[in-house]
């Protein structure tokens, strides 16, 4: 397809597509002559991914470029490739390691991982943004006086593990390695809001069942 058709099918203006091409978010089309290039379904799929990351995920262009660079790096194994792509997404700031609540949160999260037998997650604690995010959240609970630790987190973590199994099962249904990693990255951007919304809907439903609407 030509640029105009790519624009029409994707709903993205030609000017924006040209910008993405200049920024390296979209691979160049097949050059037909000095002024015309041809694009295919892969360009359309990647363009939709880029738009979801920027518009829905609110991810800066530079970060999108970094994430897609990991997605496209077939020299990496699947776990490293996926992890590098996800870790390039915006993350929480580093916690203050001098904070007593942070130190307590490290202990509780470490105990949680041991309790669950999540040895791989345990080995990645020094570099994992997900681990850091959990520590920051648990520390905030503790500062507010809630004893939120391994015992309280374990049932939630077990539910999340079942969710992760579903995530990877769905990812593996895609034919190519690039599509699988792209699906996982897109899932991190789009599926987390879905899970958050489902969680809140479930809370509303359970609250109404227990307490009614009065």
C-alpha positions in Angstrom: 0.0 0.0 0.0 1.1 3.6 -0.5 1.4 6.1 2.3 -2.0 7.5 1.7 -3.6 4.1 2.1 -1.5 3.4 5.2 -2.8 6.6 6.7 -6.4 5.8 5.8 -6.3 2.3 7.2 -4.5 3.3 10.4 -6.3 6.6 11.0 -2.9 8.3 11.4 -2.1 11.3 9.4 0.6 11.1 6.7 2.5 13.9 8.5 2.5 11.8 11.7 3.6 8.7 9.9 6.5 10.6 8.3 7.5 11.8 11.8 7.5 8.2 13.1 9.6 7.2 10.1 12.1 9.9 10.8 12.2 8.9 14.5 12.8 5.3 13.7 9.5 4.1 15.2 8.5 2.7 11.9 10.7 0.8 9.4 11.1 2.5 6.0 8.9 1.3 3.2 10.1 -0.4 0.0 11.3 2.3 -2.2 9.6 2.3 -5.6 11.2 5.5 -6.9 12.9 8.6 -5.6 9.7 10.0 -4.1 7.4 7.0 -3.5 7.6 4.0 -1.1 5.3 1.0 -0.5 4.2 -0.3 2.9 2.7 -3.6 4.0 0.7 -5.2 6.8 3.7 -5.3 9.1 3.9 -1.5 8.8 0.2 -1.2 9.7 0.6 -3.5 12.7 3.6 -1.6 14.0 1.9 1.7 13.4 -1.1 0.6 15.5 1.3 -0.6 18.3 3.1 2.8 18.3 -0.1 4.7 18.5 -1.4 2.6 21.4 1.9 3.2 23.3 1.8 6.9 22.7 -1.9 7.7 22.9 -3.1 5.1 25.5 0.1 4.5 27.4 1.2 8.2 27.3 4.7 7.0 26.6 7.2 9.5 25.3 8.5 8.9 21.7 12.1 8.4 22.9 10.9 5.7 25.3 8.8 4.1 22.6 11.9 3.9 20.4 13.9 2.2 23.2 11.1 -0.3 23.9 10.7 -1.2 20.2 14.5 -1.5 19.9 14.4 -4.3 22.5 11.3 -5.8 20.8 13.2 -6.0 17.5 16.4 -7.4 18.9 16.3 -11.0 18.0 19.8 -11.6 19.3 18.3 -11.8 22.9 16.5 -14.7 24.4 12.8 -14.4 25.0 13.0 -13.7 28.7 15.7 -11.1 28.4 14.1 -9.5 25.3 10.7 -9.2 27.0 12.2 -8.0 30.3 14.3 -5.4 28.6 11.3 -4.1 26.6 9.1 -3.9 29.7 11.8 -2.4 31.9 12.2 0.4 29.4 8.6 1.6 30.1 8.2 4.5 32.6 8.9 3.3 36.2 8.6 4.6 39.7 11.5 6.5 41.2 14.1 4.7 43.3 12.9 4.4 46.9 14.8 6.1 49.7 16.8 3.2 51.2 17.4 5.2 54.4 13.6 5.2 55.1 12.6 2.8 57.8 9.4 2.0 56.0 11.3 1.1 52.8 13.7 -1.2 54.7 10.7 -2.9 56.3 9.0 -3.2 52.9 12.1 -4.9 51.5 11.9 -7.5 54.2 8.2 -8.1 53.6 8.5 -8.3 49.9 11.5 -10.6 50.2 9.6 -12.8 52.6 6.7 -12.9 50.1 8.9 -14.0 47.2 10.4 -16.7 49.4 6.9 -17.9 50.6 5.7 -18.1 47.0 8.9 -19.9 45.8 9.5 -17.1 43.2 13.2 -17.7 43.0 13.7 -16.0 39.7 12.0 -12.8 40.9 14.1 -13.0 44.1 17.3 -13.1 42.0 16.2 -10.0 40.1 15.4 -7.8 43.1 18.3 -5.4 42.6 17.3 -4.5 39.0 13.6 -5.2 38.7 11.4 -2.2 38.4 8.4 -4.3 39.3 10.1 -5.3 42.6 10.9 -1.6 43.2 7.3 -0.6 42.6 6.0 -3.2 45.1 8.5 -2.0 47.7 7.4 1.6 47.2 3.7 0.7 47.6 4.2 -1.5 50.6 6.3 1.2 52.3 3.5 3.7 51.7 1.0 1.4 53.4 3.3 1.0 56.4 3.8 4.7 56.8 0.0 5.0 57.1 0.0 2.5 59.9 -1.2 -0.6 57.9 0.7 -3.8 58.6 0.7 -4.7 54.9 3.2 -7.5 54.4 3.9 -11.0 53.0 0.9 -12.6 54.7 -1.6 -10.1 53.3 0.1 -9.9 49.9 0.3 -13.7 49.2 -3.3 -14.3 48.1 -3.1 -11.4 45.7 0.3 -12.6 44.4 -1.2 -16.1 43.7 -4.0 -14.5 41.7 -1.5 -12.5 39.8 0.5 -15.6 39.0 -2.6 -17.1 37.5 -3.0 -13.9 35.5 0.6 -14.2 34.3 0.0 -17.7 33.1 -3.0 -16.5 31.0 -0.9 -13.6 29.7 1.9 -15.9 28.5 -0.5 -18.4 27.1 -2.1 -15.7 25.0 1.3 -14.3 24.0 2.4 -17.8 22.8 -0.6 -18.0 20.5 1.0 -15.5 18.2 3.1 -16.9 15.3 6.2 -14.8 15.3 8.6 -13.9 18.1 8.3 -10.2 17.4 4.5 -10.4 17.6 4.8 -12.3 20.9 7.0 -9.6 22.5 4.9 -6.8 21.0 1.8 -8.5 22.5 3.4 -8.7 25.9 4.5 -5.0 25.8 1.0 -3.9 24.6 -0.5 -6.0 27.3 1.6 -4.1 29.9 0.2 -0.9 28.6 -3.5 -1.9 27.9 -4.1 -4.9 30.0 -3.1 -3.3 33.3 -5.9 -0.7 33.0 -8.3 -3.5 32.1 -7.3 -5.5 35.2 -7.6 -2.4 37.4 -11.0 -1.7 36.0 -12.1 -5.3 36.6 -10.8 -5.1 40.1 -12.8 -2.0 40.8 -15.9 -3.5 39.3 -15.5 -6.6 41.4 -15.2 -4.4 44.5 -18.3 -2.6 43.6 -20.2 -5.8 43.0 -19.0 -7.4 46.3 -19.7 -4.3 48.3 -23.3 -4.2 47.0 -23.8 -7.9 47.7 -22.5 -7.5 51.3 -23.9 -4.1 52.3 -26.6 -3.3 49.7 -27.0 0.2 48.2 -28.0 2.1 51.3 
